[in-house]
Amino acid sequence: MNKIRKGDQVVVLTGRDKGKRGTVALRKDDSYLLIDGINMVKKHAKPNPMKGEAGGIIEKNMPIHQSNVAIFNAATGKADRVGIKLLADGKRTRVYKSSGEEIKVA
């Protein structure tokens, strides 16, 4: 079970975007995430007349490792760790480590 999922609010813990908050847009693979407005880089792109794309310098979102982000707890206003709790009916759910409160799915 992934502790950080698409649609979660996260806070960046390390790197040049430290302290910034964003929403997970996509899980690239098991360990990398794309977060809106985080880890933006400038890329030089060649024009592609077949697709109607102009060349130049474009801003692009790059993946960030999940160990460099933490889920945002709105109740405390801080970053928090995620734990897994087993419910009575056998289902697993994500909870905040600090409070034990269940993480609501957006």
Residue pairs with C-beta under 8 A, 6 or more apart in sequence:
1 84
1 92
1 94
2 27
3 66
3 71
3 82
3 84
3 94
4 10
4 24
4 33
4 66
4 69
4 71
4 82
5 24
5 27
5 105
6 24
6 25
6 26
6 27
7 23
7 24
7 105
7 106
8 23
8 24
8 71
8 72
8 103
8 106
9 21
9 22
9 23
9 71
9 72
9 74
10 21
10 22
10 23
10 24
10 33
10 35
10 69
10 70
10 71
10 72
10 79
11 19
11 20
11 21
11 69
11 70
11 71
11 72
11 78
11 79
12 18
12 19
12 20
12 21
12 22
12 35
12 38
12 64
12 68
12 69
13 68
13 69
13 70
13 79
14 68
15 39
15 64
15 68
17 38
17 39
20 37
20 38
21 72
22 35
22 36
22 37
22 38
23 35
23 36
24 33
24 34
24 35
25 34
25 35
25 36
25 61
26 33
26 34
27 33
27 34
28 34
28 63
31 65
31 66
31 67
32 63
32 64
32 65
32 66
33 63
33 64
33 65
33 66
33 69
34 61
34 62
34 63
34 64
35 61
35 64
35 69
36 61
37 61
38 61
38 64
39 61
39 62
39 63
39 64
40 59
40 60
40 61
40 62
41 59
41 60
41 62
42 57
42 58
42 59
42 60
43 57
43 58
43 59
43 60
44 56
44 57
45 53
45 55
45 56
45 57
45 58
46 55
47 53
47 54
47 55
70 79
70 80
70 81
71 79
71 80
71 81
71 82
71 96
71 103
72 78
72 79
72 80
73 79
73 80
73 96
73 98
73 99
75 96
75 99
75 101
76 98
76 99
80 96
80 97
80 98
81 96
81 97
81 98
82 94
82 95
82 96
82 97
82 103
83 94
83 95
83 96
83 97
83 100
84 92
84 93
84 94
84 95
85 92
85 93
85 94
85 95
85 100
85 102
86 92
87 93
93 102
93 103
94 102
94 103
95 101
95 102
95 103
96 103
